[in-house]
Amino acid sequence: MAIPNSGGGYQFTDGNTNEIIMGVQAAPNTATATATLTVAQTTGGILVGNPSTTAATYTMPTATAIDAVFTNAKVNSTFELTVINLGTSTGLITMAVGTGITAVGNLVVAITGSAAGVGGAGKFLFRKTGDAAYTVYRVA
């Protein structure tokens, strides 16, 4: 299937509904051992974690640090983070919230191919709820 190369931009009304919706994804960020994540690691879309055979805790940055990067974000603005766990054996990843972030749902990312059927990835949606305040939802 050829991708059209004319026009440009996002179309809100009638258009060719058979066209592919394209996005942009920078190279995934990475983490290994227990660490406090940077804002870039948290807001980059994909984080590939490889704690090897030891469980790791990845602490999210503070809501204040996120606000310092997204200076124009309004209440209810969102961004997503998918965490892929390449660990083995007991290499679970636990996502811990930073100051000003409230969690909803399970923050443990299972090992790839684990018996739990989670598939070794977790998808999180961050929603700004106020000044220096976010809620992170485990959505998958």
C-alpha atoms as one frame of an Amber mdcrd trajectory, in Angstrom:
protein
   0.000   0.000   0.000   1.414   3.365  -0.985   1.298   6.170   1.539  -0.074
   9.404   0.051   2.387  12.270  -0.118   0.171  15.224  -0.901  -1.551  17.650
   1.424  -0.216  17.247   4.919  -1.427  17.719   8.446  -4.204  16.014  10.335
  -7.662  15.940   8.775 -10.619  16.276  11.124 -13.444  15.930   8.596 -14.103
  13.790   5.532 -11.083  12.219   3.935  -9.701   8.931   2.822 -10.446   6.682
   5.789  -8.245   3.989   4.242  -5.082   6.046   4.718  -2.602   4.966   7.378
  -2.312   7.263  10.390   1.387   7.921  10.886   3.052   9.009  14.099   6.550
   9.806  15.304   8.484   7.760  17.872  12.028   8.585  18.886  14.421   5.745
  19.674  13.287   4.055  22.911  14.919   5.047  26.175  16.542   2.347  28.309
  17.103   1.490  31.948  18.702  -1.450  33.733  19.098  -1.471  37.502  16.948
   0.359  40.055  16.928   4.065  39.202  15.038   7.323  39.301  13.854   7.953
  35.764  14.468  11.252  34.031  11.614  13.229  32.526  12.934  12.253  29.072
  12.795   8.548  29.965   9.245   8.950  31.270   7.859  11.074  28.446   9.692
   9.424  25.528   6.887   6.976  24.746   8.830   3.704  25.155  11.183   2.593
  27.914  13.025  -0.697  27.467  14.017  -2.027  30.860  16.453  -4.872  31.361
  17.022  -5.541  35.052  18.538  -8.927  34.081  17.796 -11.486  36.820  17.261
  -9.008  39.677  14.066  -7.105  40.371  14.312  -3.352  39.821  12.321  -0.310
  40.869  12.056   2.591  38.435  10.943   5.718  40.268   9.124   8.269  38.132
  10.311  11.868  38.256   8.371  14.358  40.346   5.314  16.084  38.945   7.170
  19.375  39.369   9.982  18.107  37.126   7.460  17.052  34.461   5.753  20.466
  34.646   9.136  22.160  34.177   9.433  20.421  30.792   5.769  20.711  29.730
   5.329  24.354  30.669   2.151  24.791  28.614   0.379  21.594  29.698  -3.147
  22.202  30.877  -5.215  20.141  33.309  -6.256  16.863  31.625  -3.279  16.910
  29.222  -1.952  13.368  28.832   1.031  11.388  27.614   1.698   7.645  27.462
   4.614   5.465  28.467   5.030   1.828  27.497   7.547  -0.077  29.628   8.954
  -3.266  28.100  10.645  -5.664  30.524  13.441  -7.775  29.020  14.443  -9.165
  32.410  14.636 -12.885  33.132  14.147 -15.113  36.141  13.068 -12.729  38.925
  13.728  -9.489  36.998  10.379  -7.836  37.634  10.129  -4.060  37.209   8.151
  -2.073  39.750   7.236   1.470  38.761   7.245   3.776  41.786   5.579   7.181
  41.757   7.488  10.407  42.247   6.255  13.227  44.469   3.006  14.704  43.144
   2.030  11.601  41.154  -0.856   9.345  42.174  -1.071   5.782  40.809  -4.164
   3.898  39.699  -3.651   0.213  38.930  -0.844  -2.321  39.104   2.640  -0.809
  38.763   4.522  -4.114  38.363   5.714  -4.936  34.844   6.101  -8.680  34.411
   8.934 -10.448  32.627   8.601 -11.020  28.873   6.712 -14.235  28.241   5.786
 -14.652  31.888   3.151 -17.137  32.937   1.008 -14.239  34.146   0.140 -13.545
  30.517   1.022  -9.876  30.813   3.582 -10.281  28.048   6.397  -8.339  29.642
   5.058  -4.854  28.977   2.973  -2.282  30.770   1.256   0.745  29.281   0.739
   3.803  31.454  -1.261   6.970  30.824  -0.208  10.116  32.695  -2.893  12.800
  33.164  -2.189  16.247  34.548  -4.621  16.919  37.391  -3.299  20.269  38.641
  -0.145  22.287  39.215   2.638  19.802  40.005   0.071  16.997  40.102  -0.454
  13.988  37.824  -2.298  10.697  38.000  -0.734   7.700  36.254  -3.125   4.960
  35.135  -2.079   1.423  34.235  -4.092   0.910  31.034  -2.575  -2.318  29.721
